[in-house]
């Protein structure tokens, strides 16, 4: 059984396939995650407007006040890669909510959104992730 909130509302513009963080300014709101943010799930693939490439240049998943189709803990989702990574690694958010590999060494706690089920060959790839947010401290080398 999923722990996905019944309803979450966009506190700003949220693109499809992005990690989502809680909006601390308002209850039941979410924002596109920024670098190493606490993650609550992944935005869905649905877009706000019809995919008319000749008329719509940007097509967000949700804008302020819109409902967010959130994939939460225990679910699988597609997320946009922010760089190259292997299958099976913990993924955290880059500055724009895209997935990058969490650091495995250093002193900074890593907030991750889940584990990659497949590798990303380049930024922009859509990869399957098991959504399982958490925090860990990497090994100090």
NORQUI-V372721 format. One record per residue. N is the residue number from 1. PSI is psi as a letter, one per 30 degrees, with the letter a starting at -180 (none if undefined). BURIAL is 1 if it has 24 or more other ideal C-beta (glycine too) atoms within 12 Angstrom, else 0. Layout:
BEGIN
<<N PSI BURIAL> <N PSI BURIAL>>
END
This chain:
BEGIN
<<1 k 0> <2 l 0> <3 g 0> <4 k 1> <5 l 0> <6 e 0> <7 k 0> <8 k 1> <9 k 1> <10 k 1> <11 f 1> <12 a 1> <13 k 1> <14 k 1> <15 l 1> <16 l 1> <17 h 1> <18 l 1> <19 k 1> <20 k 1> <21 l 1> <22 k 1> <23 j 1> <24 f 0> <25 f 0> <26 k 0> <27 k 0> <28 g 0> <29 l 1> <30 l 1> <31 l 1> <32 k 1> <33 l 1> <34 a 0> <35 k 1> <36 g 1> <37 l 1> <38 k 1> <39 k 1> <40 f 1> <41 a 1> <42 k 1> <43 l 1> <44 l 1> <45 f 0> <46 k 0> <47 l 1> <48 e 1> <49 l 0> <50 k 0> <51 i 0> <52 j 0> <53 f 0> <54 f 0> <55 f 0> <56 j 0> <57 e 0> <58 k 0> <59 i 0> <60 l 1> <61 e 1> <62 l 1> <63 l 0> <64 k 0> <65 f 0> <66 l 1> <67 k 0> <68 k 1> <69 j 1> <70 k 1> <71 k 1> <72 a 1> <73 k 1> <74 f 0> <75 l 1> <76 k 0> <77 l 1> <78 k 1> <79 k 1> <80 k 1> <81 k 1> <82 f 1> <83 a 1> <84 k 0> <85 l 1> <86 l 0> <87 k 0> <88 g 0> <89 l 1> <90 k 1> <91 k 1> <92 l 1> <93 k 1> <94 a 1> <95 f 0> <96 g 1> <97 g 1> <98 l 1> <99 k 1> <100 l 1> <101 k 1> <102 k 1> <103 k 1> <104 f 0> <105 l 0> <106 a 0> <107 f 0> <108 k 0> <109 k 0> <110 k 1> <111 j 1> <112 l 1> <113 f 1> <114 a 1> <115 k 1> <116 k 1> <117 f 1> <118 l 0> <119 l 0> <120 k 1> <121 f 0> <122 l 0> <123 k 0> <124 f 0> <125 k 1> <126 k 1> <127 k 1> <128 k 1> <129 k 1> <130 j 1> <131 j 1> <132 i 1> <133 k 1> <134 a 0> <135 k 0> <136 l 0> <137 k 0> <138 l 0> <139 k 0> <140 k 0> <141 none 0>>
END
